[in-house]
Amino acid sequence: MSDLSKLIDSLEVKFFKLNQKLIQLEKKNNELQALLEQSEEDSKSKSSEISSLKEQLDKLKMVNSLLGSDENKRETKLKINSLIREIDYCIAQLSD
């Protein structure tokens, strides 16, 4: 009977250690989940900021070329032509 008692005690100790490890891992998992969520929010924020900066860069290039810079004249001409085509399309739609 003593062997059975020792075996039960041993199992209880192992169960307790296993339970403590589980609690520890769950805590770490929650911390990592929070960190992941924060990283995803930061990534979305940075992506939005990059998009905004790209938009500003495009506008600055257009303004720069309209002010006489030769660097972006082709891009500006293409953009103006695109806008003119859109206006022509709208006029055609209205006249139908």
N, CA and C of each residue as an Amber inpcrd file, in Angstrom:
protein
   288
   0.8230000  -1.1910000   0.0000000   0.0000000   0.0000000   0.0000000
   0.8660000   1.2530000   0.0000000   2.0400000   1.1270000   0.5680000
   2.9650000   2.2500000   0.6340000   3.4080000   2.6610000  -0.7660000
   3.6230000   1.6830000  -1.6220000   4.0260000   1.9820000  -2.9970000
   2.9280000   2.7390000  -3.7310000   1.7060000   2.3300000  -3.4880000
   0.5660000   3.0040000  -4.1110000   0.4620000   4.4460000  -3.6150000
   0.6850000   4.6460000  -2.3400000   0.6490000   5.9900000  -1.7520000
   1.7530000   6.8610000  -2.3550000   2.9480000   6.2880000  -2.5000000
   4.0550000   7.0360000  -3.1000000   3.7550000   7.3850000  -4.5570000
   3.1500000   6.4470000  -5.2470000   2.7980000   6.6720000  -6.6460000
   1.7670000   7.7980000  -6.7620000   0.7830000   7.7780000  -5.8910000
  -0.2490000   8.8230000  -5.8990000   0.3800000  10.1760000  -5.5700000
   1.2510000  10.2030000  -4.5550000   1.9350000  11.4530000  -4.2010000
   2.7720000  11.9700000  -5.3800000   3.4470000  11.0540000  -6.0210000
   4.2670000  11.4190000  -7.1700000   3.3990000  11.9920000  -8.2990000
   2.2620000  11.3550000  -8.5310000   1.3480000  11.8410000  -9.5590000
   0.7850000  13.2140000  -9.2020000   0.4900000  13.4180000  -7.9270000
  -0.0200000  14.7180000  -7.4830000   1.0220000  15.8110000  -7.7090000
   2.2560000  15.5120000  -7.3920000   3.3410000  16.4830000  -7.5900000
   3.4900000  16.7940000  -9.0740000   3.4700000  15.7510000  -9.8940000
   3.6010000  15.9590000 -11.3330000   2.4100000  16.7310000 -11.8880000
   1.2320000  16.4080000 -11.3940000   0.0340000  17.1300000 -11.8310000
   0.1220000  18.5950000 -11.4320000   0.5630000  18.8680000 -10.2290000
   0.7000000  20.2400000  -9.7470000   1.7010000  21.0100000 -10.6200000
   2.8470000  20.3940000 -10.9130000   3.8540000  21.0470000 -11.7570000
   3.3180000  21.2940000 -13.1670000   2.5960000  20.3100000 -13.6750000
   2.0100000  20.4350000 -14.9990000   0.9710000  21.5550000 -15.0300000
   0.1720000  21.6280000 -13.9910000  -0.8450000  22.6750000 -13.8850000
  -0.1900000  24.0540000 -13.8080000   0.9030000  24.1570000 -13.0290000
   1.6290000  25.4280000 -12.9220000   2.2120000  25.8230000 -14.2830000
   2.7390000  24.8670000 -14.9850000   3.2960000  25.1200000 -16.3140000
   2.1990000  25.5850000 -17.2730000   1.0340000  24.9670000 -17.1840000
  -0.1020000  25.3570000 -18.0180000  -0.4990000  26.8010000 -17.7360000
  -0.5970000  27.1590000 -16.4880000  -0.9500000  28.5290000 -16.1060000
   0.0920000  29.5110000 -16.6360000   1.3510000  29.1270000 -16.4930000
   2.4440000  29.9690000 -16.9650000   2.3730000  30.1570000 -18.4870000
   2.1060000  29.0770000 -19.2000000   2.0210000  29.1450000 -20.6590000
   0.7990000  29.9520000 -21.1120000  -0.3000000  29.8220000 -20.4100000
  -1.4930000  30.6080000 -20.7470000  -1.2230000  32.1030000 -20.5470000
  -0.5220000  32.4280000 -19.4720000  -0.1710000  33.8320000 -19.2130000
   0.7270000  34.3540000 -20.3290000   1.7290000  33.5770000 -20.7050000
   2.6420000  33.9770000 -21.7730000   1.8950000  34.1160000 -23.0920000
   0.9750000  33.2080000 -23.3430000   0.1610000  33.2630000 -24.5580000
  -0.6530000  34.5540000 -24.6010000  -1.2650000  34.9220000 -23.4850000
  -2.0480000  36.1600000 -23.4310000  -1.1640000  37.3730000 -23.6760000
   0.0330000  37.3610000 -23.1050000   0.9670000  38.4660000 -23.3290000
   1.3450000  38.5670000 -24.8030000   1.6030000  37.4240000 -25.4180000
   1.9760000  37.4130000 -26.8270000   0.8120000  37.8350000 -27.7260000
  -0.3930000  37.4460000 -27.3440000  -1.5800000  37.8670000 -28.1050000
  -1.7210000  39.3880000 -28.0560000  -1.5270000  39.9660000 -26.8690000
  -1.6140000  41.4160000 -26.7230000  -0.5220000  42.1030000 -27.5410000
   0.6720000  41.5460000 -27.5140000   1.7820000  42.0970000 -28.2810000
   1.4900000  42.0140000 -29.7800000   0.9220000  40.9070000 -30.2110000
   0.5650000  40.7330000 -31.6150000  -0.4780000  41.7600000 -32.0420000
  -1.4970000  41.9530000 -31.2270000  -2.5320000  42.9360000 -31.5400000
  -1.9310000  44.3340000 -31.6380000  -1.0460000  44.6670000 -30.7160000
  -0.3930000  45.9780000 -30.7370000   0.4590000  46.1260000 -31.9970000
   1.1520000  45.0660000 -32.3740000   1.9840000  45.0950000 -33.5770000
   1.1290000  45.2680000 -34.8320000  -0.0100000  44.6040000 -34.8600000
  -0.9110000  44.7350000 -36.0050000  -1.4480000  46.1530000 -36.1120000
  -1.8030000  46.7560000 -34.9690000  -2.2750000  48.1380000 -34.9680000
  -1.1710000  49.0790000 -35.4400000   0.0470000  48.8510000 -34.9630000
   1.1760000  49.6760000 -35.3860000   1.4090000  49.5260000 -36.8920000
   1.2980000  48.2990000 -37.3780000   1.5010000  48.0370000 -38.7990000
   0.4470000  48.7690000 -39.6350000  -0.8090000  48.7150000 -39.2150000
  -1.8760000  49.4180000 -39.9290000  -1.6310000  50.9160000 -39.9050000
  -1.2100000  51.4130000 -38.7670000  -0.9320000  52.8380000 -38.6320000
   0.2000000  53.2610000 -39.5600000   1.2700000  52.4820000 -39.5690000
   2.4110000  52.7910000 -40.4320000   2.0270000  52.6840000 -41.9010000
   1.2230000  51.7000000 -42.2340000   0.7830000  51.5310000 -43.6100000
  -0.0500000  52.7330000 -44.0530000  -0.9240000  53.1920000 -43.1800000
  -1.7370000  54.3680000 -43.4720000  -0.8570000  55.6010000 -43.6270000
   0.1330000  55.7270000 -42.7700000   1.0430000  56.8640000 -42.8410000
   1.8440000  56.8290000 -44.1410000   2.3000000  55.6500000 -44.5440000
   3.0510000  55.5030000 -45.7950000   2.1740000  55.8960000 -46.9770000
   0.9340000  55.4400000 -46.9550000   0.0120000  55.7640000 -48.0360000
  -0.2020000  57.2730000 -48.1280000  -0.3790000  57.8990000 -46.9970000
  -0.5670000  59.3490000 -46.9520000   0.6660000  60.0800000 -47.4730000
   1.8370000  59.6140000 -47.0760000   3.0740000  60.2520000 -47.5270000
   3.2860000  60.0690000 -49.0320000   2.9090000  58.9050000 -49.5570000
   3.0190000  58.6810000 -50.9950000   2.1030000  59.6420000 -51.7540000
   0.9100000  59.8210000 -51.2170000  -0.0380000  60.7430000 -51.8190000
   0.5230000  62.1620000 -51.8230000   1.0970000  62.5750000 -50.7040000
   1.6970000  63.9050000 -50.6110000   2.8550000  64.0430000 -51.5870000
   3.6490000  62.9940000 -51.7210000   4.7710000  63.0180000 -52.6510000
   4.2870000  63.2060000 -54.0870000   3.2350000  62.4790000 -54.4650000
   2.6780000  62.6250000 -55.8090000   2.1880000  64.0470000 -56.0460000
   1.5160000  64.6100000 -55.0530000   1.0330000  65.9910000 -55.1840000
   2.1900000  66.9660000 -55.3110000   3.2290000  66.7540000 -54.5220000
   4.3910000  67.6380000 -54.5880000   5.0980000  67.5360000 -55.9340000
   5.1670000  66.3270000 -56.4710000   5.7740000  66.1520000 -57.7940000
   4.9810000  66.9190000 -58.8450000   3.6520000  66.8300000 -58.7690000
   2.8080000  67.5090000 -59.7400000   2.9680000  69.0230000 -59.6120000
   2.9240000  69.5240000 -58.4030000   3.0860000  70.9530000 -58.1770000
   4.4600000  71.4050000 -58.6470000   5.4600000  70.6100000 -58.3640000
   6.8240000  70.9390000 -58.7730000   6.9280000  71.0330000 -60.2930000
   6.3080000  70.1100000 -60.9860000   6.3780000  70.1420000 -62.4430000
   5.5510000  71.2920000 -63.0090000   4.4390000  71.6370000 -62.3490000
   3.6460000  72.7750000 -62.8060000   4.3800000  74.0870000 -62.5940000
   5.2680000  74.1070000 -61.6400000   6.0360000  75.3160000 -61.3700000
   7.2410000  75.4530000 -62.2920000   7.4470000  74.5010000 -63.1600000
   8.5000000  74.6400000 -64.1410000   9.6030000  73.6130000 -64.0590000
   9.5210000  72.6850000 -63.1560000  10.5480000  71.6580000 -63.0590000
  10.4010000  70.6740000 -64.2090000  11.5160000  70.2990000 -64.8230000
  11.4850000  69.3670000 -65.9460000  11.4400000  67.9130000 -65.5070000
  11.6830000  67.6500000 -64.2380000  11.7890000  66.2790000 -63.7440000
  10.5060000  65.4720000 -63.9230000   9.3560000  66.0810000 -63.6700000
   8.1060000  65.3180000 -63.6470000   7.0840000  65.8200000 -64.6600000
   7.5530000  66.4650000 -65.7300000   6.6120000  67.0030000 -66.7170000
   5.7920000  65.9110000 -67.3770000   6.4360000  64.8100000 -67.7180000
   5.7290000  63.7220000 -68.3960000   4.6000000  63.1880000 -67.5230000
   4.8940000  62.9540000 -66.2540000   3.8680000  62.4450000 -65.3310000
   2.7140000  63.4290000 -65.2080000   3.0400000  64.7150000 -65.1500000
   2.0000000  65.7320000 -65.0120000   1.1380000  65.7940000 -66.2660000
   1.7700000  65.7170000 -67.4290000   1.0080000  65.7250000 -68.6750000
   0.0660000  64.5230000 -68.7400000   0.5660000  63.3800000 -68.3360000
  -0.2780000  62.1790000 -68.3330000  -1.4610000  62.3340000 -67.3790000
  -1.2140000  62.9100000 -66.2200000  -2.2840000  63.1070000 -65.2370000
  -3.3250000  64.0920000 -65.7730000  -2.8480000  65.1910000 -66.3820000
  -3.7690000  66.1840000 -66.9510000  -4.5870000  65.5530000 -68.0670000
  -3.9370000  64.7760000 -68.9350000  -4.6620000  64.0970000 -70.0170000
  -5.7060000  63.1360000 -69.4650000  -5.3660000  62.4510000 -68.4000000
  -6.3130000  61.5350000 -67.7660000  -7.5140000  62.3010000 -67.2120000
  -7.2530000  63.4120000 -66.5730000  -8.3460000  64.2420000 -66.0360000
  -9.2280000  64.7800000 -67.1550000  -8.6160000  65.1870000 -68.2590000
  -9.3880000  65.6930000 -69.4050000 -10.2740000  64.5890000 -69.9730000
  -9.7420000  63.3710000 -70.0810000 -10.5510000  62.2450000 -70.5690000
 -11.7320000  61.9780000 -69.6380000 -11.5020000  62.0510000 -68.3410000
 -12.6040000  61.8520000 -67.3840000 -13.6600000  62.9320000 -67.5330000
 -13.2350000  64.1730000 -67.7170000 -14.1870000  65.2770000 -67.9040000
 -14.9710000  65.0740000 -69.1980000 -14.2760000  64.6970000 -70.2830000
 -14.9580000  64.4320000 -71.5540000 -15.9800000  63.3170000 -71.4090000
 -15.6260000  62.2780000 -70.6690000 -16.5480000  61.1700000 -70.4470000
 -17.7860000  61.6490000 -69.6770000 -17.5760000  62.4680000 -68.6680000
 -18.7070000  62.9890000 -67.8840000 -19.6100000  63.8520000 -68.7500000
 -18.9990000  64.6900000 -69.5900000 -19.7840000  65.5360000 -70.4800000
 -20.5860000  64.6720000 -71.4280000 -19.9670000  63.6350000 -71.9760000
 -20.6710000  62.7370000 -72.8990000 -21.8320000  62.0490000 -72.1990000
 -21.6410000  61.6560000 -70.9420000 -22.7170000  61.0100000 -70.1820000
 -23.8770000  61.9740000 -69.9360000 -23.5510000  63.2290000 -69.6810000
 -24.5790000  64.2230000 -69.4180000 -25.3500000  64.5910000 -70.6830000
 -24.6860000  64.5560000 -71.8180000 -25.3530000  64.9600000 -73.0530000
 -26.2360000  63.8510000 -73.6140000 -26.0970000  62.6370000 -73.1390000
 -26.9380000  61.5230000 -73.6330000 -28.3270000  61.6040000 -73.1400000
